[in-house]
Amino acid sequence: MSLDVSPSLLKQAENRTMQTEDFLQCIRESLPYAWELVEHLAARLQQGNVSFVDNQIPPPNEQARGQLLRMLASDAMRHAVEQHYGVKLAFQNCHRLALFPQDKLGTAYQEFITPRSQILNQSPELRDC
């Protein structure tokens, strides 16, 4: 299961009354490693005049890795997090998460998402990550 959904949130979803902030809170509580990683990267992105920031440190364990994969594999979660932080998420391997400003998706973003960039980011250590 990707998220720990409270009965209250489930009822809101069933009644079509769920608020985005409630969904984000569910993500935050269910996937704390993934949320904190995005939050940390978003803060770094806001601090500097850079085209993007990324994480190149593998998750500390399989549970954390699973959280990151679940967040990024869900279009709904990914979109909600992107809108919340005003970023575009890009992902390579099992842990290289990059954040780009949504309003400045230029050359750096276009290069990051190319097949060439994906190939250059491979290594034998990451084969089964």
KOLTI-801605 format. One line per field, with one value per atom (N, C-alpha, C): residue in three letters; residue number from 1; atom name; z, x, y. Coordinates in pm, 1 decimal, decimal comma, always signed. Atoms other than C-alpha are relative to their C-alpha. Layout:
residues N
residu	c(ALA|...);
num	c(NUM|...);
atome	c(CA|...);
z	c(Z|...);
x	c(X|...);
y	c(Y|...);
***
This chain:
residues 129
residu	c(MET|MET|MET|SER|SER|SER|LEU|LEU|LEU|ASP|ASP|ASP|VAL|VAL|VAL|SER|SER|SER|PRO|PRO|PRO|SER|SER|SER|LEU|LEU|LEU|LEU|LEU|LEU|LYS|LYS|LYS|GLN|GLN|GLN|ALA|ALA|ALA|GLU|GLU|GLU|ASN|ASN|ASN|ARG|ARG|ARG|THR|THR|THR|MET|MET|MET|GLN|GLN|GLN|THR|THR|THR|GLU|GLU|GLU|ASP|ASP|ASP|PHE|PHE|PHE|LEU|LEU|LEU|GLN|GLN|GLN|CYS|CYS|CYS|ILE|ILE|ILE|ARG|ARG|ARG|GLU|GLU|GLU|SER|SER|SER|LEU|LEU|LEU|PRO|PRO|PRO|TYR|TYR|TYR|ALA|ALA|ALA|TRP|TRP|TRP|GLU|GLU|GLU|LEU|LEU|LEU|VAL|VAL|VAL|GLU|GLU|GLU|HIS|HIS|HIS|LEU|LEU|LEU|ALA|ALA|ALA|ALA|ALA|ALA|ARG|ARG|ARG|LEU|LEU|LEU|GLN|GLN|GLN|GLN|GLN|GLN|GLY|GLY|GLY|ASN|ASN|ASN|VAL|VAL|VAL|SER|SER|SER|PHE|PHE|PHE|VAL|VAL|VAL|ASP|ASP|ASP|ASN|ASN|ASN|GLN|GLN|GLN|ILE|ILE|ILE|PRO|PRO|PRO|PRO|PRO|PRO|PRO|PRO|PRO|ASN|ASN|ASN|GLU|GLU|GLU|GLN|GLN|GLN|ALA|ALA|ALA|ARG|ARG|ARG|GLY|GLY|GLY|GLN|GLN|GLN|LEU|LEU|LEU|LEU|LEU|LEU|ARG|ARG|ARG|MET|MET|MET|LEU|LEU|LEU|ALA|ALA|ALA|SER|SER|SER|ASP|ASP|ASP|ALA|ALA|ALA|MET|MET|MET|ARG|ARG|ARG|HIS|HIS|HIS|ALA|ALA|ALA|VAL|VAL|VAL|GLU|GLU|GLU|GLN|GLN|GLN|HIS|HIS|HIS|TYR|TYR|TYR|GLY|GLY|GLY|VAL|VAL|VAL|LYS|LYS|LYS|LEU|LEU|LEU|ALA|ALA|ALA|PHE|PHE|PHE|GLN|GLN|GLN|ASN|ASN|ASN|CYS|CYS|CYS|HIS|HIS|HIS|ARG|ARG|ARG|LEU|LEU|LEU|ALA|ALA|ALA|LEU|LEU|LEU|PHE|PHE|PHE|PRO|PRO|PRO|GLN|GLN|GLN|ASP|ASP|ASP|LYS|LYS|LYS|LEU|LEU|LEU|GLY|GLY|GLY|THR|THR|THR|ALA|ALA|ALA|TYR|TYR|TYR|GLN|GLN|GLN|GLU|GLU|GLU|PHE|PHE|PHE|ILE|ILE|ILE|THR|THR|THR|PRO|PRO|PRO|ARG|ARG|ARG|SER|SER|SER|GLN|GLN|GLN|ILE|ILE|ILE|LEU|LEU|LEU|ASN|ASN|ASN|GLN|GLN|GLN|SER|SER|SER|PRO|PRO|PRO|GLU|GLU|GLU|LEU|LEU|LEU|ARG|ARG|ARG|ASP|ASP|ASP|CYS|CYS|CYS);
num	c(1|1|1|2|2|2|3|3|3|4|4|4|5|5|5|6|6|6|7|7|7|8|8|8|9|9|9|10|10|10|11|11|11|12|12|12|13|13|13|14|14|14|15|15|15|16|16|16|17|17|17|18|18|18|19|19|19|20|20|20|21|21|21|22|22|22|23|23|23|24|24|24|25|25|25|26|26|26|27|27|27|28|28|28|29|29|29|30|30|30|31|31|31|32|32|32|33|33|33|34|34|34|35|35|35|36|36|36|37|37|37|38|38|38|39|39|39|40|40|40|41|41|41|42|42|42|43|43|43|44|44|44|45|45|45|46|46|46|47|47|47|48|48|48|49|49|49|50|50|50|51|51|51|52|52|52|53|53|53|54|54|54|55|55|55|56|56|56|57|57|57|58|58|58|59|59|59|60|60|60|61|61|61|62|62|62|63|63|63|64|64|64|65|65|65|66|66|66|67|67|67|68|68|68|69|69|69|70|70|70|71|71|71|72|72|72|73|73|73|74|74|74|75|75|75|76|76|76|77|77|77|78|78|78|79|79|79|80|80|80|81|81|81|82|82|82|83|83|83|84|84|84|85|85|85|86|86|86|87|87|87|88|88|88|89|89|89|90|90|90|91|91|91|92|92|92|93|93|93|94|94|94|95|95|95|96|96|96|97|97|97|98|98|98|99|99|99|100|100|100|101|101|101|102|102|102|103|103|103|104|104|104|105|105|105|106|106|106|107|107|107|108|108|108|109|109|109|110|110|110|111|111|111|112|112|112|113|113|113|114|114|114|115|115|115|116|116|116|117|117|117|118|118|118|119|119|119|120|120|120|121|121|121|122|122|122|123|123|123|124|124|124|125|125|125|126|126|126|127|127|127|128|128|128|129|129|129);
atome	c(N|CA|C|N|CA|C|N|CA|C|N|CA|C|N|CA|C|N|CA|C|N|CA|C|N|CA|C|N|CA|C|N|CA|C|N|CA|C|N|CA|C|N|CA|C|N|CA|C|N|CA|C|N|CA|C|N|CA|C|N|CA|C|N|CA|C|N|CA|C|N|CA|C|N|CA|C|N|CA|C|N|CA|C|N|CA|C|N|CA|C|N|CA|C|N|CA|C|N|CA|C|N|CA|C|N|CA|C|N|CA|C|N|CA|C|N|CA|C|N|CA|C|N|CA|C|N|CA|C|N|CA|C|N|CA|C|N|CA|C|N|CA|C|N|CA|C|N|CA|C|N|CA|C|N|CA|C|N|CA|C|N|CA|C|N|CA|C|N|CA|C|N|CA|C|N|CA|C|N|CA|C|N|CA|C|N|CA|C|N|CA|C|N|CA|C|N|CA|C|N|CA|C|N|CA|C|N|CA|C|N|CA|C|N|CA|C|N|CA|C|N|CA|C|N|CA|C|N|CA|C|N|CA|C|N|CA|C|N|CA|C|N|CA|C|N|CA|C|N|CA|C|N|CA|C|N|CA|C|N|CA|C|N|CA|C|N|CA|C|N|CA|C|N|CA|C|N|CA|C|N|CA|C|N|CA|C|N|CA|C|N|CA|C|N|CA|C|N|CA|C|N|CA|C|N|CA|C|N|CA|C|N|CA|C|N|CA|C|N|CA|C|N|CA|C|N|CA|C|N|CA|C|N|CA|C|N|CA|C|N|CA|C|N|CA|C|N|CA|C|N|CA|C|N|CA|C|N|CA|C|N|CA|C|N|CA|C|N|CA|C|N|CA|C|N|CA|C|N|CA|C|N|CA|C|N|CA|C|N|CA|C|N|CA|C|N|CA|C|N|CA|C|N|CA|C|N|CA|C|N|CA|C|N|CA|C|N|CA|C|N|CA|C|N|CA|C|N|CA|C|N|CA|C|N|CA|C|N|CA|C|N|CA|C|N|CA|C|N|CA|C);
z	c(+0,0|+0,0|+0,0|+11,4|-92,5|+115,2|-100,9|+166,3|+114,9|-116,7|+516,6|+2,0|+17,0|+452,9|+120,5|-116,1|+753,3|-47,7|+36,9|+756,8|-39,3|+30,1|+753,3|-141,8|+133,8|+440,2|-106,3|+92,7|+270,6|-21,2|+9,6|+347,0|-84,4|+79,6|+202,7|-148,7|+140,0|-115,3|-59,7|+47,5|-145,4|-26,5|+12,5|-102,3|-91,3|+88,5|-341,3|+70,2|-77,4|-64,6|+49,1|-45,5|-16,4|-49,8|+32,2|-8,6|-31,2|+37,5|-163,8|+122,9|-119,7|+170,6|+82,7|-72,1|+329,1|-70,0|+77,2|+50,7|+24,9|-26,9|+100,2|+140,5|-136,9|+474,1|+6,1|+5,4|+401,1|-59,3|+60,2|+175,9|+101,5|-97,7|+437,4|+111,9|-111,5|+711,1|-45,6|+49,0|+497,4|-56,5|+68,5|+313,6|+52,7|-60,6|+555,5|-62,8|+62,4|+393,7|-132,6|+130,5|+46,6|+17,0|-21,5|+176,0|+46,9|-54,0|+375,2|-105,5|+106,8|+76,0|-94,8|+88,6|-150,5|+71,2|-76,6|+121,3|+10,2|-9,7|+168,6|-134,4|+132,3|-205,1|-40,4|+33,0|-246,7|+73,1|-76,0|+26,6|-63,4|+68,3|-146,2|-129,8|+127,3|-477,6|+21,6|-28,2|-322,9|+48,4|-56,3|-156,7|-105,3|+95,7|-464,7|-134,6|+136,7|-814,3|-90,7|+75,0|-972,1|-88,9|+91,0|-1256,1|+55,0|-65,4|-1046,1|+118,1|-109,5|-733,5|-9,5|+4,3|-699,8|+119,2|-105,2|-456,3|-65,4|+54,2|-531,1|+109,6|-112,2|-193,4|+4,4|-5,5|-190,5|+131,5|-123,6|+61,6|+102,1|-104,7|+396,1|+9,7|-8,3|+362,0|-105,3|+101,5|+146,5|+26,0|-31,5|+330,6|-55,6|+51,2|+244,5|-152,8|+146,4|-114,2|-53,4|+40,8|-142,3|+10,3|-13,9|-14,1|-117,5|+110,8|-277,8|-130,9|+122,7|-554,3|-5,3|-2,1|-444,9|-26,9|+22,9|-434,8|-147,2|+136,6|-776,9|-104,9|+95,8|-940,7|-11,9|+1,1|-859,9|-64,1|+64,5|-1098,2|+95,1|-90,9|-835,5|+108,7|-104,5|-560,5|-59,0|+64,3|-793,6|-34,9|+38,4|-928,2|+122,6|-120,8|-582,5|+64,5|-58,7|-451,9|-87,6|+90,7|-760,6|+16,9|-15,3|-722,1|+135,5|-135,4|-348,2|+8,3|-7,1|-393,0|-120,4|+118,2|-733,8|-79,2|+66,5|-887,1|-99,2|+86,5|-1154,7|+54,0|-47,7|-1025,9|-119,1|+101,5|-1241,8|+74,8|-76,2|-1146,6|-87,9|+65,7|-1246,4|+104,8|-89,0|-1096,8|+114,0|-113,3|-756,2|+102,1|-100,5|-578,6|-54,1|+49,4|-806,0|-37,0|+16,1|-762,6|-22,0|+27,2|-913,8|+2,5|-0,8|-863,7|-85,1|+88,8|-1124,8|+26,6|-14,2|-1089,3|-112,7|+101,9|-1269,6|-107,0|+95,4|-1434,0|-79,8|+70,9|-1563,8|-47,0|+49,7|-1733,1|-130,0|+116,5|-1966,2|-38,9|+53,3|-2102,4|+102,0|-102,3|-1773,4|+17,2|-11,9|-1740,3|-124,2|+124,8|-2105,8|-9,1|+2,0|-2070,9|+103,6|-106,7|-1742,0|-40,2|+33,7|-1893,4|-131,3|+124,6|-2205,9|+26,6|-11,9|-2264,3|+22,6|-16,8|-2289,3|+147,1|-140,1|-1938,5|+88,9|-75,9|-1805,5|-10,7|+21,0|-1957,1|+73,4|-66,1|-1824,5|+151,7|-145,5|-1475,5|+51,5|-40,8|-1466,9|+55,4|-50,4|-1275,1|+48,3|-46,4|-1174,0|+141,8|-136,7|-809,6|+4,3|+0,8|-910,1|-78,8|+82,2|-1118,2|+69,2|-73,4|-848,1|+113,1|-110,6|-642,8|+13,6);
x	c(+84,6|+0,0|+89,3|-80,7|+136,7|-21,7|+32,9|-41,4|-79,2|+80,7|-181,5|-117,4|+116,9|-529,4|-92,4|+90,5|-739,4|-143,4|+140,8|-1108,9|-63,9|+54,1|-1186,6|+37,5|-43,5|-979,9|-66,6|+69,2|-1130,4|-144,4|+138,7|-1478,6|-5,0|-5,7|-1381,7|+16,6|-21,6|-1257,3|-127,1|+124,6|-1575,0|-106,7|+100,0|-1783,1|+45,4|-56,4|-1564,0|+18,5|-21,8|-1488,0|+144,1|-138,6|-1117,8|+72,2|-79,4|-893,8|+143,3|-138,3|-547,6|+90,5|-84,4|-392,0|-13,2|+18,9|-543,9|+74,5|-74,3|-397,4|+149,9|-142,1|-56,7|+38,7|-27,5|-76,7|+9,4|-4,4|-147,0|+133,3|-130,2|+160,3|+111,0|-102,1|+370,8|+12,5|-0,9|+271,9|+32,0|-19,0|+280,7|+138,9|-129,4|+606,7|+98,1|-79,9|+819,1|+139,2|-132,6|+1157,1|-12,7|+17,5|+1035,0|-40,4|+45,6|+856,6|+116,3|-110,4|+1159,6|+107,9|-97,6|+1389,1|-45,3|+53,1|+1166,8|+2,5|+2,0|+1127,0|+140,6|-139,1|+1505,0|+49,1|-43,1|+1568,7|-71,0|+74,9|+1295,9|+59,8|-62,3|+1457,5|+133,6|-127,3|+1796,8|-23,8|+29,4|+1640,4|-36,4|+42,5|+1487,0|+115,3|-111,3|+1814,6|+96,8|-102,3|+2031,0|-55,3|+36,0|+2023,9|+53,7|-44,1|+2058,9|-112,8|+102,8|+1878,8|-69,7|+62,4|+1813,7|+84,4|-70,8|+1909,6|-33,8|+28,2|+1939,5|+60,6|-48,3|+2001,7|+75,7|-76,0|+2275,5|+38,7|-28,3|+2281,9|-108,4|+100,7|+2110,7|-78,5|+79,3|+1827,8|+69,7|-69,0|+1942,2|-40,0|+45,9|+1738,4|-108,7|+100,3|+1485,6|-135,5|+127,0|+1188,6|-0,4|-10,8|+1307,8|-1,2|-2,6|+1380,8|-141,8|+137,9|+1028,3|-89,2|+79,3|+878,5|+24,5|-33,9|+1062,1|-58,9|+54,6|+962,1|-152,1|+146,9|+596,4|-45,7|+40,2|+578,2|+16,7|-28,9|+734,8|-72,4|+71,3|+543,4|-147,0|+141,3|+205,0|-15,9|+24,2|+92,3|-69,9|+75,2|-149,4|+90,3|-89,6|+112,4|+104,0|-103,8|+378,5|-53,9|+58,6|+148,5|-29,3|+32,9|+29,7|+126,0|-125,8|+386,4|+62,6|-54,5|+500,8|-73,7|+78,3|+217,7|+25,4|-22,9|+277,8|+131,4|-132,0|+646,2|+32,0|-26,0|+620,1|+119,6|-115,9|+870,3|-44,7|+16,1|+901,1|+96,2|-83,2|+1029,4|+50,8|-58,5|+1263,8|+77,6|-50,5|+1394,7|+84,3|-85,3|+1678,3|+41,7|-40,8|+1779,5|-97,7|+87,7|+1644,8|+4,9|-11,2|+1740,9|+36,0|-40,0|+1857,1|-124,2|+115,7|+1571,4|+50,2|-35,4|+1605,2|-125,8|+109,0|+1385,5|+40,6|-18,3|+1352,4|-111,9|+109,1|+1160,2|-101,9|+103,5|+827,4|-1,2|+6,5|+852,4|+129,1|-127,9|+1208,2|+49,4|-39,3|+1214,3|+77,4|-81,9|+1499,0|+90,3|-97,8|+1804,0|+40,7|-42,9|+1907,8|-104,5|+106,8|+1570,4|-5,4|+5,9|+1561,6|+114,9|-115,6|+1909,4|-15,9|+13,8|+1830,2|-90,9|+99,0|+1537,4|+29,8|-33,6|+1718,4|+44,8|-54,4|+1801,0|+152,1|-145,7|+2167,4|+34,9|-25,3|+2156,6|-28,5|+32,4|+1990,9|+114,0|-110,1|+2264,5|+125,7|-120,0|+2542,4|-10,6|+20,8|+2391,9|-1,0|+1,7|+2417,7|+136,9|-120,8|+2672,5|-36,2|+29,8|+2704,8|-58,7|+52,1|+2632,4|-149,7|+141,4|+2291,3|-87,7|+74,8|+2186,1|-125,9|+114,4|+1955,6|-45,1|+36,2|+1889,1|-150,2);
y	c(-117,4|+0,0|+123,9|-121,3|+341,4|+97,5|-100,4|+555,3|-60,2|+34,4|+516,8|+96,8|-86,9|+654,7|-14,7|+1,8|+749,3|-21,9|+15,5|+657,8|+134,0|-132,5|+1030,7|+44,3|-38,8|+1093,6|-87,0|+89,3|+789,9|+47,1|-49,8|+924,8|+127,3|-123,3|+1264,6|-32,6|+38,6|+1097,8|-59,4|+60,1|+893,7|+106,0|-106,3|+1210,4|+114,2|-104,2|+1412,6|+133,8|-121,8|+1662,6|+12,8|+0,3|+1589,5|+124,8|-118,0|+1894,4|-41,9|+30,1|+1897,6|-3,1|-4,6|+1991,3|-127,9|+126,5|+1679,2|-113,8|+100,1|+1466,6|+15,7|-25,2|+1630,9|-44,9|+44,3|+1564,2|-151,9|+146,3|+1197,9|-46,5|+33,6|+1182,9|+24,8|-40,2|+1364,3|-103,4|+95,5|+1118,3|-141,7|+136,8|+802,4|-24,5|+12,9|+867,8|+105,1|-107,9|+1072,9|+17,1|-14,8|+997,0|+74,8|-63,4|+1094,6|+146,3|-137,1|+1403,9|+87,9|-79,1|+1523,6|+24,3|-19,2|+1469,3|+110,5|-104,0|+1679,5|+135,7|-125,1|+1942,4|+60,2|-44,9|+1963,3|+54,5|-44,7|+1990,0|+128,8|-121,8|+2253,1|+120,3|-109,0|+2463,2|+39,2|-29,1|+2433,3|+75,1|-64,2|+2533,7|+147,1|-137,4|+2846,5|+87,4|-76,6|+2949,4|+52,5|-39,3|+2966,5|+36,8|-34,6|+3100,5|-110,4|+117,7|+2756,0|-49,1|+49,7|+2584,1|-124,0|+114,1|+2272,0|-43,9|+66,7|+2079,0|-147,8|+143,3|+1704,2|-71,4|+87,9|+1424,2|-114,8|+111,8|+1172,7|-98,7|+90,2|+998,1|-106,9|+106,6|+657,6|+4,6|+6,7|+612,7|-89,9|+75,5|+471,1|-146,7|+138,9|+150,9|-23,7|+35,3|-31,9|+64,4|-66,0|+118,1|+142,2|-136,6|+469,2|+0,4|+10,2|+366,7|-24,1|+29,1|+225,8|+122,1|-122,4|+550,5|+93,7|-88,9|+750,8|-50,9|+57,8|+513,3|+12,2|-10,4|+513,3|+142,5|-138,7|+892,7|+37,6|-42,7|+935,1|-83,2|+84,8|+649,4|+37,9|-38,6|+801,3|+137,2|-129,2|+1073,1|+96,7|-86,8|+1206,9|+57,7|-48,9|+1228,2|+94,5|-80,1|+1361,4|+139,1|-128,0|+1634,0|+86,2|-76,3|+1738,4|+57,6|-47,0|+1763,4|+108,3|-101,7|+1954,3|+132,8|-122,1|+2204,9|+65,0|-51,3|+2240,2|+77,5|-63,3|+2328,0|+88,8|-81,1|+2498,7|-48,9|+60,2|+2256,9|-106,4|+117,2|+1993,7|-104,7|+110,0|+1659,7|-79,4|+87,1|+1456,8|-107,5|+114,4|+1114,0|-90,1|+99,4|+883,0|-102,8|+108,9|+548,6|-16,1|+25,5|+465,4|+112,1|-104,8|+784,4|+138,2|-132,7|+1066,5|+79,2|-86,2|+1305,0|+141,6|-139,1|+1651,2|+84,8|-96,4|+1954,7|+119,0|-113,5|+2226,9|+99,6|-97,0|+2554,1|-20,0|+22,6|+2503,5|+107,9|-110,2|+2842,3|+19,8|-13,1|+2786,2|-136,4|+131,9|+2447,0|+18,1|-28,8|+2525,2|-115,1|+94,4|+2351,4|-106,4|+96,7|+2189,5|-110,7|+99,5|+2015,7|-88,1|+76,7|+1912,8|-100,0|+90,8|+1760,7|-111,4|+98,6|+1584,2|-115,1|+103,2|+1393,9|-72,4|+69,2|+1272,0|-143,3|+135,1|+904,6|+2,9|-12,3|+1012,8|+24,0|-30,6|+1159,5|-121,4|+120,9|+845,3|-101,2|+95,4|+627,0|+44,6|-49,7|+849,0|-6,6|+6,1|+825,6|-144,2|+140,0|+444,9|-42,5|+63,2|+242,0|-139,7|+136,4|-124,1|-2,6|-1,7|-29,7|+29,0|-39,1|+103,0|-97,8|+94,5|-198,3|-50,7|+54,6|-340,3|+91,1|-89,4|-33,3|+9,5);
***
